[in-house]
Amino acid sequence: MDAFAKEALSRLPLAEAVIRCWQWAMNGPALQRIFDRHRGRSYESALTFATIVDLTAKALLEHRGSGNQAFERAAEANELDASKEAVYGKLRRIPISLSDGFLQAGTQRLAELLPRRSARTAPVPKSLRHMEVLFVDGKKLKHVPRLLKSTRGVKALVLGGKTISALSWNTCLVKAIHANPDGEASDAPLVPGLLLQLNEDVDGERLFVEDRQFCDLVQPRQLTARPGDHFLIRYNAKVHFFRDNSRKLRHGTDEAGNRFVEEWGWIGKPDDPRSVYVRRITLNRRATAGEKAPEPVIVITDLLDADKYPAEDLLETYHARWGIENVFHKITDVFHLNNLISTTPEGTVFQFAFCMLLYNVIQLLTQYLAEAEKIPAAKISQENVFYDVHRQLIAWSELIPPSITAIDLRPIPTASRLRVRLKQLLSDVWTSRWLKAPPKKRAPPHYDSAHVPGAHISIFRLIHGIPEPKRPRRKRK
């Protein structure tokens, strides 16, 4: 290695950290195992799964989501043994099971590299620290390019696949996803597939935190089928609650001065075999100056002991569920999910899984930076860190020949040694540019009364000729 290459490598610590994390989680043998287990009816020929992963990584990390740029440059460098059209075709046909397994296996490997004193974005309440808290929510994949024949002339927003994700509050990593090719599908039917993946990597008790669309008589039994699992779900009025009059109500006040009441009873009629005995907590939020009082927050849980699991801790945990919504915003804006490479539901799901894995890598780096600076990871902007990662990866690709990269970045065989290397790389690279800007008070959103919601349709339904679901019309004021 000449003096120039040594100097260049010493100036690109973020790039080396990302490459080493990716090398640990997604090396050739690991990708082959993932493909062999989850490939379904797909096969490998001139284009291997490892090649598709490498090209997608270059598109998202170096070319701001442009598959065309990544594929053409790979062909120009003689790194691609197939045409650009063949790559797009392979992306269109990636099985959803392969996308699910790709994220699950990659996250399991990345979790081995977490710093021993992991800097959480928010502390888990004391009464719940013996559990793994998992936030579960769904997302529609939007802005599919209208390149297929079935999408021509369609004025509605075209949707890709529908996904459901599980974010661990303890590690701040997205542990698993499960998807349906129909973007109009409901979230609740995807939960069993998500649980099958989560149950493969389980240790100890877990608490599933979900929003009101999951509140029915099926979800509580599914979420607690494994001993040691619990749920915390926002109550939906479509499910009737029957109070247990033998137990007294309990009243209290949270840190913000809002009053809450606790009651016990059944969701579903007590004589219904599907009914579940729960504890219901209703938080009445106070109105701010000049505004109406917000809607009460009502949650149900199977953690019945109010002394062991205080209502304040459960309400704080439910409010923290918004963290998974922030993850969706970050992967859309930061990791270029709004620039979809593929035009099929399967291709959009694979890019979503890839963006989730990139989010986990940057989250891992953020925790090392937070540990080095002794600040909470929540104060570090992932967008600003990724901006510098993006710049350094481009510099690495342009300045460092592949032969030197292969020599300098030999795989580190153990997780403990790799953690030491990551700590060395990220211990003295801090810059104040990575701090988040202080929050600003925003004006309430203004909605145009002429806007008609629901103007979208799933590309899955367009391809298979399934009619658009009927939606109730709203009267204009």
C-alpha positions as CSV (number, residue, x, y, z in Angstrom):
1,M,0.0,0.0,0.0
2,D,1.5,3.4,-1.0
3,A,1.5,6.5,1.1
4,F,-1.5,8.0,-0.7
5,A,-3.7,5.0,0.0
6,K,-2.7,4.9,3.7
7,E,-3.5,8.6,4.1
8,A,-6.8,8.2,2.3
9,L,-7.9,5.3,4.4
10,S,-7.0,7.1,7.6
11,R,-9.4,9.9,6.6
12,L,-12.4,7.6,6.0
13,P,-13.2,6.1,9.4
14,L,-17.0,6.2,8.9
15,A,-16.7,4.4,5.5
16,E,-14.5,1.7,7.0
17,A,-16.9,1.2,10.0
18,V,-19.9,0.8,7.6
19,I,-18.0,-1.6,5.3
20,R,-16.8,-3.7,8.3
21,C,-20.4,-3.9,9.7
22,W,-21.7,-4.9,6.3
23,Q,-18.9,-7.4,5.9
24,W,-19.8,-9.0,9.2
25,A,-23.5,-9.1,8.6
26,M,-23.8,-9.7,4.9
27,N,-20.6,-11.6,3.7
28,G,-20.8,-14.1,0.9
29,P,-21.4,-17.3,3.0
30,A,-24.1,-15.5,5.1
31,L,-25.9,-14.3,1.9
32,Q,-25.8,-17.8,0.5
33,R,-27.3,-19.3,3.6
34,I,-30.1,-16.7,3.5
35,F,-30.8,-17.4,-0.1
36,D,-30.8,-21.2,0.3
37,R,-33.3,-21.0,3.2
38,H,-35.7,-18.3,1.9
39,R,-35.4,-18.4,-1.9
40,G,-38.7,-20.3,-2.5
41,R,-38.8,-21.0,-6.3
42,S,-36.2,-18.5,-7.3
43,Y,-32.8,-19.6,-8.6
44,E,-29.3,-18.2,-9.2
45,S,-27.5,-18.2,-12.6
46,A,-25.2,-15.4,-13.9
47,L,-26.9,-13.0,-11.4
48,T,-26.4,-14.2,-7.9
49,F,-28.2,-12.9,-4.8
50,A,-24.9,-11.5,-3.5
51,T,-24.6,-9.5,-6.7
52,I,-28.1,-8.1,-6.4
53,V,-27.3,-7.1,-2.8
54,D,-24.1,-5.4,-3.8
55,L,-25.7,-3.5,-6.6
56,T,-28.6,-2.3,-4.4
57,A,-26.1,-1.2,-1.7
58,K,-24.2,0.9,-4.2
59,A,-27.5,2.4,-5.5
60,L,-28.6,3.4,-2.0
61,L,-25.3,4.3,-0.4
62,E,-23.5,6.0,-3.3
63,H,-26.0,7.1,-5.9
64,R,-29.0,8.4,-3.8
65,G,-31.3,5.5,-4.8
66,S,-30.5,5.5,-8.5
67,G,-30.4,1.9,-9.7
68,N,-29.6,3.0,-13.3
69,Q,-26.4,4.7,-12.1
70,A,-25.3,1.8,-10.0
71,F,-26.0,-0.8,-12.7
72,E,-24.3,1.1,-15.5
73,R,-21.2,1.8,-13.5
74,A,-20.9,-1.8,-12.5
75,A,-21.2,-2.9,-16.1
76,E,-18.6,-0.3,-17.1
77,A,-16.2,-1.6,-14.5
78,N,-16.7,-5.2,-15.7
79,E,-18.3,-6.2,-12.4
80,L,-21.6,-7.3,-13.9
81,D,-21.9,-10.4,-16.0
82,A,-25.5,-9.6,-17.2
83,S,-27.4,-6.8,-18.8
84,K,-29.0,-3.9,-16.9
85,E,-32.4,-5.2,-17.9
86,A,-31.6,-8.6,-16.3
87,V,-30.8,-6.9,-13.0
88,Y,-34.2,-5.0,-13.0
89,G,-35.9,-8.3,-13.9
90,K,-34.2,-10.1,-11.0
91,L,-35.3,-7.4,-8.6
92,R,-38.9,-7.6,-9.8
93,R,-39.0,-11.3,-9.0
94,I,-37.3,-11.4,-5.5
95,P,-39.6,-13.5,-3.2
96,I,-41.0,-11.6,-0.2
97,S,-39.8,-14.5,2.0
98,L,-36.3,-13.7,0.9
99,S,-36.7,-10.0,1.8
100,D,-38.0,-11.0,5.2
101,G,-35.2,-13.4,5.9
102,F,-32.6,-10.9,4.6
103,L,-33.5,-8.3,7.3
104,Q,-34.0,-10.9,10.1
105,A,-30.6,-12.6,9.6
106,G,-28.7,-9.3,9.0
107,T,-30.1,-7.8,12.2
108,Q,-29.2,-10.9,14.2
109,R,-25.6,-10.5,13.1
110,L,-25.5,-6.7,13.7
111,A,-26.9,-7.2,17.2
112,E,-23.7,-9.0,18.1
113,L,-21.8,-5.8,17.5
114,L,-23.8,-3.6,19.8
115,P,-21.6,-1.8,22.4
116,R,-21.7,-3.4,25.8
117,R,-23.1,-0.2,27.3
118,S,-25.6,0.4,24.6
119,A,-26.8,4.1,24.4
120,R,-30.6,3.8,24.1
121,T,-32.6,6.6,22.4
122,A,-34.9,6.5,25.4
123,P,-34.6,4.6,28.7
124,V,-37.1,1.8,29.2
125,P,-39.1,2.4,32.4
126,K,-37.7,0.6,35.5
127,S,-40.6,-1.8,35.9
128,L,-40.2,-3.1,32.3
129,R,-36.4,-3.3,32.1
130,H,-36.5,-7.1,32.4
131,M,-38.5,-7.3,29.2
132,E,-37.7,-6.6,25.5
133,V,-40.2,-3.9,24.4
134,L,-41.2,-4.3,20.8
135,F,-43.1,-1.6,18.9
136,V,-45.1,-3.0,16.0
137,D,-46.6,-1.0,13.2
138,G,-47.4,-1.3,9.4
139,K,-46.4,0.8,6.4
140,K,-47.6,1.1,2.9
141,L,-44.8,1.5,0.3
142,K,-45.7,4.5,-1.9
143,H,-44.5,6.3,-5.0
144,V,-44.0,3.2,-7.3
145,P,-42.8,4.3,-10.7
146,R,-45.6,4.0,-13.4
147,L,-43.5,1.9,-15.8
148,L,-45.6,-1.2,-16.0
149,K,-48.3,-1.4,-18.7
150,S,-51.0,-1.9,-16.0
151,T,-50.1,1.4,-14.4
152,R,-50.3,3.6,-17.5
153,G,-52.9,6.3,-17.3
154,V,-53.6,5.6,-13.6
155,K,-54.1,9.0,-11.8
156,A,-54.2,7.6,-8.2
157,L,-51.2,7.1,-6.0
158,V,-49.7,3.7,-6.9
159,L,-48.8,1.6,-3.9
160,G,-46.2,-1.2,-3.7
161,G,-46.3,-3.9,-0.9
162,K,-47.6,-3.6,2.6
163,T,-45.2,-4.3,5.4
164,I,-45.4,-4.7,9.2
165,S,-42.2,-4.1,11.3
166,A,-41.0,-4.8,14.9
167,L,-38.6,-2.2,16.5
168,S,-36.8,-3.1,19.7
169,W,-36.8,-0.2,22.2
170,N,-34.0,-1.9,24.1
171,T,-31.5,-2.0,21.2
172,C,-33.1,0.5,18.8
173,L,-32.8,-2.0,16.0
174,V,-35.6,-3.1,13.6
175,K,-35.6,-6.9,14.3
176,A,-38.0,-8.2,11.6
177,I,-40.5,-7.3,9.0
178,H,-43.3,-9.3,7.3
179,A,-44.9,-8.2,4.0
180,N,-47.9,-8.7,1.7
181,P,-47.6,-7.8,-2.0
182,D,-51.0,-6.0,-1.8
183,G,-50.5,-2.4,-0.6
184,E,-54.2,-2.2,0.4
185,A,-53.9,-5.2,2.8
186,S,-54.7,-4.8,6.5
187,D,-52.0,-4.8,9.2
188,A,-53.5,-7.4,11.6
189,P,-53.3,-10.5,9.3
190,L,-49.5,-9.9,8.9
191,V,-48.8,-10.4,12.7
192,P,-48.6,-14.2,12.7
193,G,-45.8,-14.1,10.1
194,L,-44.0,-11.5,12.0
195,L,-44.2,-13.5,15.2
196,L,-42.8,-16.6,13.5
197,Q,-39.6,-14.7,12.7
198,L,-39.4,-13.0,16.1
199,N,-39.8,-16.4,17.9
200,E,-36.7,-17.7,16.2
201,D,-34.5,-15.2,18.2
202,V,-36.2,-15.0,21.6
203,D,-34.8,-14.8,25.1
204,G,-36.9,-13.9,28.2
205,E,-40.1,-11.9,28.4
206,R,-41.4,-9.5,25.7
207,L,-43.9,-6.7,25.6
208,F,-45.6,-6.0,22.3
209,V,-46.8,-2.4,21.9
210,E,-49.3,-1.7,19.1
211,D,-51.7,0.9,17.9
212,R,-55.5,0.8,17.8
213,Q,-55.9,-1.0,14.4
214,F,-54.6,-4.1,16.2
215,C,-57.2,-4.0,18.9
216,D,-59.5,-7.0,18.4
217,L,-60.3,-10.3,20.0
218,V,-57.6,-12.1,18.0
219,Q,-54.4,-10.2,18.6
220,P,-54.1,-10.5,22.4
221,R,-54.2,-14.3,22.1
222,Q,-51.7,-14.4,19.3
223,L,-49.3,-12.1,21.1
224,T,-49.4,-14.1,24.3
225,A,-49.3,-17.6,22.8
226,R,-45.7,-17.9,23.9
227,P,-45.2,-18.0,27.7
228,G,-43.6,-14.7,29.0
229,D,-45.1,-12.5,26.2
230,H,-47.4,-9.6,27.0
231,F,-49.2,-6.9,25.1
232,L,-50.0,-3.1,25.4
233,I,-52.5,-2.1,22.8
234,R,-54.4,1.2,22.3
235,Y,-58.1,0.5,22.8
236,N,-60.5,0.7,19.9
237,A,-64.1,1.4,20.6
238,K,-65.3,-1.2,18.1
239,V,-64.3,-3.8,20.7
240,H,-66.6,-3.7,23.7
241,F,-65.2,-3.5,27.2
242,F,-67.1,-5.1,30.1
243,R,-65.9,-3.8,33.5
244,D,-65.2,-6.2,36.4
245,N,-67.3,-4.6,39.1
246,S,-65.6,-6.7,41.8
247,R,-62.4,-4.5,41.4
248,K,-62.3,-0.9,42.5
249,L,-61.2,1.9,40.1
250,R,-57.7,3.4,40.7
251,H,-57.0,7.0,39.9
252,G,-53.7,8.8,39.4
253,T,-51.8,11.7,37.7
254,D,-48.9,11.5,35.3
255,E,-45.8,13.7,35.3
256,A,-47.6,16.3,33.0
257,G,-50.5,16.6,35.4
258,N,-52.9,14.6,33.3
259,R,-55.4,12.4,35.2
260,F,-55.8,8.8,34.5
261,V,-58.1,6.0,35.7
262,E,-57.5,2.2,35.8
263,E,-60.1,-0.4,35.5
264,W,-60.2,-4.2,35.0
265,G,-62.6,-6.2,32.9
266,W,-63.0,-8.2,29.6
267,I,-62.8,-7.2,26.0
268,G,-65.6,-9.2,24.4
269,K,-68.5,-10.6,26.4
270,P,-67.3,-12.5,29.5
271,D,-69.1,-15.7,28.3
272,D,-67.4,-15.5,24.9
273,P,-64.6,-18.0,24.6
274,R,-62.6,-15.4,22.7
275,S,-62.8,-12.8,25.5
276,V,-59.7,-11.7,27.3
277,Y,-59.4,-10.3,30.8
278,V,-57.4,-7.0,30.6
279,R,-56.5,-3.9,32.5
280,R,-57.7,-0.7,30.9
281,I,-56.0,2.7,31.5
282,T,-57.6,5.9,30.3
283,L,-55.5,9.1,30.2
284,N,-57.5,12.3,29.9
285,R,-55.1,14.9,28.4
286,R,-55.6,18.6,29.3
287,A,-56.2,21.2,26.6
288,T,-53.5,23.7,25.7
289,A,-54.1,27.5,25.4
290,G,-56.6,28.3,22.6
291,E,-57.1,24.6,21.6
292,K,-59.6,21.8,22.4
293,A,-58.6,19.0,24.7
294,P,-57.0,16.1,22.8
295,E,-58.6,12.7,22.5
296,P,-58.1,10.6,25.6
297,V,-55.4,7.9,25.3
298,I,-56.9,4.5,26.3
299,V,-54.7,1.4,26.4
300,I,-55.3,-2.2,27.4
301,T,-52.8,-4.7,28.7
302,D,-52.5,-8.1,30.2
303,L,-50.1,-6.8,32.9
304,L,-52.8,-6.8,35.5
305,D,-50.7,-5.9,38.6
306,A,-50.9,-2.2,39.0
307,D,-48.3,-2.1,41.7
308,K,-45.7,-4.1,39.8
309,Y,-46.4,-2.3,36.5
310,P,-47.5,1.3,37.3
311,A,-49.8,3.0,34.8
312,E,-47.3,5.8,34.4
313,D,-44.7,3.4,33.0
314,L,-47.2,1.8,30.6
315,L,-48.4,5.2,29.3
316,E,-44.8,6.3,28.8
317,T,-44.1,3.1,26.9
318,Y,-47.1,3.6,24.7
319,H,-46.1,7.2,23.9
320,A,-42.6,6.0,23.0
321,R,-44.3,3.8,20.3
322,W,-44.1,6.8,18.0
323,G,-40.4,6.0,17.6
324,I,-41.3,3.4,15.0
325,E,-43.1,6.1,13.0
326,N,-39.9,8.2,13.1
327,V,-38.0,5.2,11.7
328,F,-40.3,5.1,8.8
329,H,-39.8,8.8,8.1
330,K,-36.0,8.4,8.4
331,I,-35.7,5.5,6.0
332,T,-38.0,7.3,3.5
333,D,-36.1,10.7,3.6
334,V,-32.6,9.6,4.5
335,F,-32.2,6.2,2.9
336,H,-34.0,7.1,-0.4
337,L,-37.1,4.8,0.0
338,N,-39.0,7.6,-1.8
339,N,-37.0,6.7,-4.9
340,L,-38.0,3.1,-5.6
341,I,-35.8,1.2,-7.9
342,S,-38.3,-1.6,-8.8
343,T,-41.8,-1.4,-10.2
344,T,-43.3,-4.6,-8.6
345,P,-44.6,-5.2,-5.1
346,E,-41.8,-7.8,-4.5
347,G,-39.1,-5.3,-5.6
348,T,-40.4,-2.6,-3.3
349,V,-40.5,-4.9,-0.3
350,F,-36.9,-5.9,-0.9
351,Q,-35.8,-2.2,-1.1
352,F,-37.7,-1.6,2.2
353,A,-35.9,-4.5,3.9
354,F,-32.6,-3.1,2.6
355,C,-33.3,0.4,3.9
356,M,-34.3,-1.1,7.3
357,L,-30.9,-2.9,7.4
358,L,-29.1,0.3,6.5
359,Y,-31.0,2.1,9.3
360,N,-29.7,-0.6,11.7
361,V,-26.1,-0.1,10.5
362,I,-26.3,3.7,11.0
363,Q,-28.0,3.2,14.4
364,L,-25.1,0.9,15.4
365,L,-22.6,3.6,14.5
366,T,-24.7,6.2,16.3
367,Q,-24.5,4.2,19.5
368,Y,-20.7,4.0,19.3
369,L,-20.5,7.7,18.7
370,A,-22.8,8.4,21.7
371,E,-20.7,6.1,23.9
372,A,-17.5,7.9,22.9
373,E,-18.9,11.3,23.6
374,K,-20.9,10.2,26.6
375,I,-24.2,11.7,25.3
376,P,-27.6,10.1,24.6
377,A,-27.9,8.6,21.2
378,A,-31.2,10.5,20.8
379,K,-29.2,13.7,20.5
380,I,-27.4,12.6,17.4
381,S,-28.9,13.2,14.0
382,Q,-28.8,10.0,11.9
383,E,-29.4,12.1,8.8
384,N,-26.2,14.1,9.4
385,V,-24.2,11.0,10.2
386,F,-25.4,9.3,7.0
387,Y,-24.6,12.4,5.0
388,D,-20.9,12.0,6.0
389,V,-21.0,8.2,5.5
390,H,-22.3,8.8,2.0
391,R,-19.5,11.2,1.2
392,Q,-16.8,8.9,2.6
393,L,-18.1,5.8,0.8
394,I,-18.0,7.7,-2.5
395,A,-14.4,8.8,-1.8
396,W,-13.5,5.2,-0.9
397,S,-15.0,3.9,-4.1
398,E,-13.3,6.5,-6.3
399,L,-9.8,6.6,-4.6
400,I,-9.1,3.2,-3.2
401,P,-8.6,0.3,-5.7
402,P,-10.5,-2.9,-4.9
403,S,-7.2,-4.8,-4.5
404,I,-6.2,-2.6,-1.6
405,T,-9.6,-2.8,-0.1
406,A,-9.4,-6.6,-0.2
407,I,-6.0,-6.5,1.6
408,D,-6.7,-3.8,4.1
409,L,-10.2,-5.0,5.0
410,R,-9.6,-8.6,5.7
411,P,-12.6,-10.0,7.7
412,I,-12.3,-9.8,11.5
413,P,-13.2,-13.2,12.7
414,T,-14.9,-12.5,16.1
415,A,-17.5,-10.0,17.2
416,S,-15.4,-9.0,20.3
417,R,-12.5,-8.0,18.1
418,L,-14.7,-6.2,15.7
419,R,-16.3,-4.2,18.5
420,V,-12.8,-3.1,19.5
421,R,-12.0,-2.0,16.0
422,L,-15.3,0.0,15.7
423,K,-14.5,1.7,19.0
424,Q,-11.1,2.6,17.7
425,L,-12.5,4.0,14.4
426,L,-15.2,6.1,16.0
427,S,-13.6,7.3,19.3
428,D,-12.1,10.5,17.9
429,V,-14.1,11.5,14.8
430,W,-16.8,13.5,16.6
431,T,-18.1,16.8,15.1
432,S,-20.8,19.1,16.4
433,R,-22.5,18.9,13.0
434,W,-23.9,15.5,14.1
435,L,-26.0,17.0,16.9
436,K,-29.7,17.4,16.3
437,A,-31.1,20.9,16.0
438,P,-33.2,22.0,19.0
439,P,-36.9,21.3,18.5
440,K,-39.1,24.2,17.2
441,K,-42.7,24.9,17.9
442,R,-44.6,24.3,14.7
443,A,-47.9,25.8,13.6
444,P,-50.8,23.3,13.4
445,P,-51.2,21.8,10.0
446,H,-53.7,23.3,7.5
447,Y,-55.9,21.0,5.6
448,D,-57.5,22.0,2.3
449,S,-61.2,21.2,2.5
450,A,-61.2,20.3,-1.2
451,H,-58.7,17.5,-0.7
452,V,-60.3,14.0,-1.1
453,P,-58.4,11.4,0.9
454,G,-57.9,7.8,-0.2
455,A,-56.8,8.5,-3.8
456,H,-54.5,5.5,-4.0
457,I,-54.5,1.9,-5.3
458,S,-52.1,-1.0,-4.9
459,I,-50.0,-2.0,-7.9
460,F,-50.7,-5.7,-6.9
461,R,-54.4,-5.0,-7.6
462,L,-53.6,-3.4,-10.9
463,I,-51.4,-6.2,-12.1
464,H,-54.0,-8.9,-11.2
465,G,-57.1,-7.0,-12.2
466,I,-58.6,-6.7,-8.7
467,P,-61.0,-3.8,-8.4
468,E,-60.2,-0.9,-6.1
469,P,-61.9,-1.2,-2.7
470,K,-64.9,1.0,-2.2
471,R,-64.3,3.9,0.2
472,P,-67.0,6.1,1.8
473,R,-67.3,9.5,0.2
474,R,-66.8,12.5,2.5
475,K,-69.1,15.4,2.1
476,R,-67.4,18.7,1.2
477,K,-68.2,21.5,3.5
